């Protein structure tokens, strides 16, 4: 019997790629790079650790320069998202209202420190979630952060809601079921559950 639900952010709670496209292109210009990114390309990259996204966008750049450039991207992303929020998936808050109180709810995402807090502030969803973790907080990737959340809150039968194979792989390592948010960015080969809308999570036999 499920005792808690852990959520991904991008492609599961909201889609911020339109805003992040503008932010990262401004950051790339500021950094002197000619490369540009699109929201469509970002959808295929979100879920990776941030440094891996930069490696994909700037494949010929040195590791040292990528490390130096990352804070500029974070700064621009933060500034742009403070002005314009990502698009929350239809029905997501209605689903949270139904599940909040029935299950403790958590967030684990492969993002920079502050991103989850910003999403919670812009959406007003902070009241629904008990805790969250990301690599920017711990230096650890998704599987280990899932395990940390489970250990910290004594969760024995958590499930994870995400939208990419990377999410599923992390769940496999953490030994918890994956609910595939099929309305999001990616695909999952063999999910334990599938939802086509956020509200369908309330109808699963968990």
Secondary structure as a PSIPRED ss2 file (coil, helix, strand):
# PSIPRED VFORMAT (PSIPRED V4.0)

   1 X C   1.000  0.000  0.000
   2 X C   1.000  0.000  0.000
   3 X C   1.000  0.000  0.000
   4 X E   0.000  0.000  1.000
   5 X E   0.000  0.000  1.000
   6 X E   0.000  0.000  1.000
   7 X E   0.000  0.000  1.000
   8 X C   1.000  0.000  0.000
   9 X C   1.000  0.000  0.000
  10 X E   0.000  0.000  1.000
  11 X C   1.000  0.000  0.000
  12 X C   1.000  0.000  0.000
  13 X C   1.000  0.000  0.000
  14 X E   0.000  0.000  1.000
  15 X E   0.000  0.000  1.000
  16 X C   1.000  0.000  0.000
  17 X H   0.000  1.000  0.000
  18 X H   0.000  1.000  0.000
  19 X H   0.000  1.000  0.000
  20 X H   0.000  1.000  0.000
  21 X H   0.000  1.000  0.000
  22 X H   0.000  1.000  0.000
  23 X H   0.000  1.000  0.000
  24 X H   0.000  1.000  0.000
  25 X H   0.000  1.000  0.000
  26 X H   0.000  1.000  0.000
  27 X H   0.000  1.000  0.000
  28 X H   0.000  1.000  0.000
  29 X H   0.000  1.000  0.000
  30 X H   0.000  1.000  0.000
  31 X C   1.000  0.000  0.000
  32 X C   1.000  0.000  0.000
  33 X C   1.000  0.000  0.000
  34 X C   1.000  0.000  0.000
  35 X C   1.000  0.000  0.000
  36 X C   1.000  0.000  0.000
  37 X C   1.000  0.000  0.000
  38 X C   1.000  0.000  0.000
  39 X H   0.000  1.000  0.000
  40 X H   0.000  1.000  0.000
  41 X H   0.000  1.000  0.000
  42 X H   0.000  1.000  0.000
  43 X H   0.000  1.000  0.000
  44 X H   0.000  1.000  0.000
  45 X H   0.000  1.000  0.000
  46 X C   1.000  0.000  0.000
  47 X C   1.000  0.000  0.000
  48 X C   1.000  0.000  0.000
  49 X C   1.000  0.000  0.000
  50 X H   0.000  1.000  0.000
  51 X H   0.000  1.000  0.000
  52 X H   0.000  1.000  0.000
  53 X H   0.000  1.000  0.000
  54 X H   0.000  1.000  0.000
  55 X H   0.000  1.000  0.000
  56 X H   0.000  1.000  0.000
  57 X H   0.000  1.000  0.000
  58 X C   1.000  0.000  0.000
  59 X C   1.000  0.000  0.000
  60 X C   1.000  0.000  0.000
  61 X C   1.000  0.000  0.000
  62 X C   1.000  0.000  0.000
  63 X H   0.000  1.000  0.000
  64 X H   0.000  1.000  0.000
  65 X H   0.000  1.000  0.000
  66 X H   0.000  1.000  0.000
  67 X H   0.000  1.000  0.000
  68 X H   0.000  1.000  0.000
  69 X H   0.000  1.000  0.000
  70 X H   0.000  1.000  0.000
  71 X H   0.000  1.000  0.000
  72 X H   0.000  1.000  0.000
  73 X H   0.000  1.000  0.000
  74 X H   0.000  1.000  0.000
  75 X H   0.000  1.000  0.000
  76 X H   0.000  1.000  0.000
  77 X H   0.000  1.000  0.000
  78 X H   0.000  1.000  0.000
  79 X H   0.000  1.000  0.000
  80 X H   0.000  1.000  0.000
  81 X H   0.000  1.000  0.000
  82 X H   0.000  1.000  0.000
  83 X H   0.000  1.000  0.000
  84 X C   1.000  0.000  0.000
  85 X C   1.000  0.000  0.000
  86 X C   1.000  0.000  0.000
  87 X E   0.000  0.000  1.000
  88 X E   0.000  0.000  1.000
  89 X C   1.000  0.000  0.000
  90 X C   1.000  0.000  0.000
  91 X C   1.000  0.000  0.000
  92 X H   0.000  1.000  0.000
  93 X H   0.000  1.000  0.000
  94 X H   0.000  1.000  0.000
  95 X H   0.000  1.000  0.000
  96 X H   0.000  1.000  0.000
  97 X H   0.000  1.000  0.000
  98 X H   0.000  1.000  0.000
  99 X H   0.000  1.000  0.000
 100 X E   0.000  0.000  1.000
 101 X C   1.000  0.000  0.000
 102 X C   1.000  0.000  0.000
 103 X E   0.000  0.000  1.000
 104 X E   0.000  0.000  1.000
 105 X E   0.000  0.000  1.000
 106 X E   0.000  0.000  1.000
 107 X E   0.000  0.000  1.000
 108 X E   0.000  0.000  1.000
 109 X E   0.000  0.000  1.000
 110 X C   1.000  0.000  0.000
 111 X C   1.000  0.000  0.000
 112 X C   1.000  0.000  0.000
 113 X C   1.000  0.000  0.000
 114 X C   1.000  0.000  0.000
 115 X H   0.000  1.000  0.000
 116 X H   0.000  1.000  0.000
 117 X H   0.000  1.000  0.000
 118 X H   0.000  1.000  0.000
 119 X H   0.000  1.000  0.000
 120 X H   0.000  1.000  0.000
 121 X H   0.000  1.000  0.000
 122 X H   0.000  1.000  0.000
 123 X H   0.000  1.000  0.000
 124 X C   1.000  0.000  0.000
 125 X H   0.000  1.000  0.000
 126 X H   0.000  1.000  0.000
 127 X H   0.000  1.000  0.000
 128 X H   0.000  1.000  0.000
 129 X C   1.000  0.000  0.000
 130 X C   1.000  0.000  0.000
 131 X E   0.000  0.000  1.000
 132 X E   0.000  0.000  1.000
 133 X E   0.000  0.000  1.000
 134 X E   0.000  0.000  1.000
 135 X H   0.000  1.000  0.000
 136 X H   0.000  1.000  0.000
 137 X H   0.000  1.000  0.000
 138 X H   0.000  1.000  0.000
 139 X C   1.000  0.000  0.000
 140 X C   1.000  0.000  0.000
 141 X C   1.000  0.000  0.000
 142 X H   0.000  1.000  0.000
 143 X H   0.000  1.000  0.000
 144 X H   0.000  1.000  0.000
 145 X H   0.000  1.000  0.000
 146 X H   0.000  1.000  0.000
 147 X H   0.000  1.000  0.000
 148 X H   0.000  1.000  0.000
 149 X H   0.000  1.000  0.000
 150 X H   0.000  1.000  0.000
 151 X H   0.000  1.000  0.000
 152 X H   0.000  1.000  0.000
 153 X C   1.000  0.000  0.000
 154 X C   1.000  0.000  0.000
 155 X C   1.000  0.000  0.000
 156 X C   1.000  0.000  0.000
 157 X C   1.000  0.000  0.000
 158 X E   0.000  0.000  1.000
 159 X E   0.000  0.000  1.000
 160 X E   0.000  0.000  1.000
 161 X E   0.000  0.000  1.000
 162 X E   0.000  0.000  1.000
 163 X C   1.000  0.000  0.000
 164 X C   1.000  0.000  0.000
 165 X H   0.000  1.000  0.000
 166 X H   0.000  1.000  0.000
 167 X H   0.000  1.000  0.000
 168 X H   0.000  1.000  0.000
 169 X H   0.000  1.000  0.000
 170 X H   0.000  1.000  0.000
 171 X H   0.000  1.000  0.000
 172 X H   0.000  1.000  0.000
 173 X H   0.000  1.000  0.000
 174 X H   0.000  1.000  0.000
 175 X C   1.000  0.000  0.000
 176 X C   1.000  0.000  0.000
 177 X E   0.000  0.000  1.000
 178 X E   0.000  0.000  1.000
 179 X E   0.000  0.000  1.000
 180 X E   0.000  0.000  1.000
 181 X E   0.000  0.000  1.000
 182 X C   1.000  0.000  0.000
 183 X C   1.000  0.000  0.000
 184 X C   1.000  0.000  0.000
 185 X C   1.000  0.000  0.000
 186 X C   1.000  0.000  0.000
 187 X C   1.000  0.000  0.000
 188 X C   1.000  0.000  0.000
 189 X C   1.000  0.000  0.000
 190 X C   1.000  0.000  0.000
 191 X C   1.000  0.000  0.000
 192 X C   1.000  0.000  0.000
 193 X E   0.000  0.000  1.000
 194 X E   0.000  0.000  1.000
 195 X E   0.000  0.000  1.000
 196 X C   1.000  0.000  0.000
 197 X C   1.000  0.000  0.000
 198 X H   0.000  1.000  0.000
 199 X H   0.000  1.000  0.000
 200 X H   0.000  1.000  0.000
 201 X H   0.000  1.000  0.000
 202 X H   0.000  1.000  0.000
 203 X H   0.000  1.000  0.000
 204 X C   1.000  0.000  0.000
 205 X C   1.000  0.000  0.000
 206 X C   1.000  0.000  0.000
